[in-house]
Every structure is written in structure tokens, then in C-alpha cells.
Amino acid sequence: MIQAPQDCPEGPFPAAPDAGEVVLYVKADSQCEANCGSVGSPYASIQAAVDAAPDGSWILVGEGDYDEGLSIDKSLHVTGIC
């Protein structure tokens, strides 16, 4: 079993950046089909969030298995939970 480092945040997502930034959430087991991206209704795939995100956005990825290839052609911050 892999233990998370002591400084890993608790919760389903990494800490959100300061207010004023566009933040989209992703969680592998999400069932969201429309109006996704919020903490309560995250995208199910990282690519879906990338496609919807404007330049400069933050994409916060929750734990889970993401079996996908990514194509990112804009400036984004993508970070995952430990």
C-alpha cells in the first residue's frame, strides 16, 4: 500500500486557487452529463475539462483511474490530489 505524504490535503480535490480564477473539477467516478465542472458535479474525464476550460484555468483532478490520452493546446494549470 502506498502512503500519501504528510502534506497531502484531505478531501476529494486539491486546494482551489485564490478567488477570481476559473476552476474546473474532475473526478473519475463522476456521473455528470451536463453543466459539469463544479465541485458538486465534476467532469468524469480530464480531457472534457481541458476542452471546456478557457486559457489560464485551473483543473483540479480528484483521485481515481483516468485511462485517457490528453491533448492540451492552451495554457492551463492541471493538478491532482496526492
ABEGO torsion letter per residue (X at the ends): XBBBBAABBBEABBBBBBBGBBBBBBBAABABABGBGBAABBBABAAAAAAABBBGBBBBBBBEBBBBBBBBABBBBBBBBX
